[in-house]
Amino acid sequence: MNIKEDNELDLISLLSLSLSTSINELHDRLSELGFEDIRPVHGFMFKCIASNGATGIELAEYLGITKQAVSNMVDYLEKSGYVMRKPHPIDKRGKIIVLTERGWLVVKAKEKILNEIETRWMEYIGTERIQVLKEDLSKFIYKENECKSSLRIRPVW
């Protein structure tokens, strides 16, 4: 399918293609900066541990995967220097996963790149229209999730 010729795409397809295009650009640019070992799923994890760290159980619940899968991801990211396991401040038997300096560097690079992508979207579409789009999508997301006990949104990054 030639996307340029097909102006009949439904909204979900357009949103999906927009997301894929942006995520591909993000990871291409992260790779150019020396973060070629980062994958989109790692962004989910970084989002969860960025503020105060997280336990393996918290990450498994947040990501919707098993504790063993989380442990494998943490092992990989720890070997790559993005995260480290520290003693849990309350549960002396447990560990908490936190970002290292390299982890924070990739998060900051991600923020800069996504900001540049959003700025380019504003140039294409207009700042006001982007702001309206963000507000409308936020309303939709929260309205769709208001009946649920917790908001189960997994950000890409």
C-alpha positions in Angstrom: 0.0 0.0 0.0 1.3 3.4 -0.9 0.4 5.6 2.1 0.7 8.8 0.1 -2.0 7.6 -2.3 -4.3 6.2 0.3 -6.1 9.2 2.0 -8.9 6.9 3.2 -7.1 5.6 6.3 -9.1 5.3 9.4 -8.1 7.3 12.6 -6.7 4.3 14.4 -4.5 3.5 11.4 -3.3 7.1 11.2 -2.5 7.2 14.9 -0.7 3.9 14.7 1.4 4.9 11.7 2.2 8.3 13.4 3.3 6.5 16.5 5.4 3.9 14.5 7.1 6.7 12.5 7.9 8.7 15.6 9.2 5.7 17.6 11.3 4.6 14.6 12.9 8.0 14.4 13.4 8.2 18.1 15.3 4.9 18.2 17.3 5.7 15.0 18.4 8.9 16.7 19.1 7.2 20.0 21.2 4.7 18.1 23.2 7.5 16.5 23.9 8.9 20.0 25.3 5.5 21.2 22.2 4.1 22.7 21.7 1.4 20.0 20.9 -1.3 22.6 17.7 0.5 23.8 14.4 -0.9 22.6 10.9 0.6 22.9 9.9 -1.7 25.8 12.8 -0.3 27.8 11.1 3.1 27.6 8.1 1.6 29.4 10.4 0.4 32.2 12.3 3.7 32.4 9.0 5.6 32.7 8.1 3.5 35.7 11.5 3.7 37.5 12.4 7.3 36.6 11.0 9.0 39.7 11.9 6.8 42.7 12.9 3.5 41.3 10.7 0.4 41.3 10.7 -3.2 42.5 10.6 -6.1 40.1 7.1 -6.8 41.2 6.0 -3.2 40.5 7.7 -3.4 37.1 6.0 -6.7 36.2 2.6 -5.3 37.1 3.2 -2.1 35.2 4.5 -3.8 32.1 2.0 -6.7 32.3 4.7 -9.3 32.1 6.1 -11.9 34.4 8.7 -11.3 37.1 11.1 -13.5 35.3 10.7 -11.4 32.1 11.4 -8.3 34.1 14.4 -9.9 35.7 15.8 -10.7 32.3 15.2 -7.1 31.1 16.8 -5.7 34.2 19.8 -8.0 33.8 20.2 -6.8 30.2 19.9 -3.1 31.1 22.2 -3.6 34.1 24.9 -5.1 32.0 24.5 -2.3 29.5 24.9 0.3 32.3 21.4 1.8 32.3 20.0 0.6 35.6 21.3 -0.9 38.9 19.8 -2.9 41.7 20.0 -1.3 45.1 18.9 -2.4 48.5 15.2 -1.5 49.1 15.0 1.4 51.6 12.2 -0.3 53.5 12.2 -4.0 52.7 15.7 -5.1 53.7 15.2 -8.4 51.7 14.2 -6.7 48.5 15.9 -4.7 45.8 14.9 -1.6 44.0 15.8 -0.9 40.4 17.0 2.7 39.7 18.5 4.5 36.7 22.2 5.0 36.5 23.9 8.1 35.0 23.8 6.4 31.6 20.1 5.7 32.2 19.4 9.3 32.9 21.4 10.3 29.8 19.2 8.2 27.5 16.0 9.6 29.2 17.3 13.1 28.6 18.2 12.3 25.0 14.7 10.8 24.5 13.0 13.9 25.9 15.0 16.2 23.6 14.3 14.0 20.5 10.6 13.8 21.2 10.5 17.5 21.8 12.1 18.0 18.4 9.6 15.6 16.8 6.7 17.4 18.4 8.1 20.8 17.2 8.3 19.5 13.7 4.6 18.3 14.0 3.7 21.8 15.1 5.5 23.2 12.0 3.5 20.8 9.7 0.1 21.0 11.5 0.2 24.2 13.6 0.8 24.8 17.2 -2.8 25.4 18.1 -4.0 22.3 16.3 -1.4 20.1 18.0 -2.5 21.5 21.4 -6.2 20.8 20.6 -5.2 17.3 19.4 -3.3 16.6 22.7 -6.2 17.9 24.7 -8.7 15.8 22.8 -6.6 12.6 23.0 -6.1 13.2 26.7 -9.9 13.5 27.2 -10.5 10.3 25.3 -7.8 8.4 27.2 -9.1 9.4 30.6 -12.8 9.0 29.7 -12.1 5.5 28.4 -10.3 4.6 31.6 -12.4 6.4 34.2 -14.6 3.3 34.9 -11.5 1.2 35.6 -10.0 1.0 39.1 -6.6 2.1 37.8 -5.4 3.8 34.7 -3.6 1.1 32.7 -1.8 3.3 30.2 1.6 2.2 29.2 3.5 5.0 27.7 5.9 4.1 25.0 8.5 6.3 26.6 
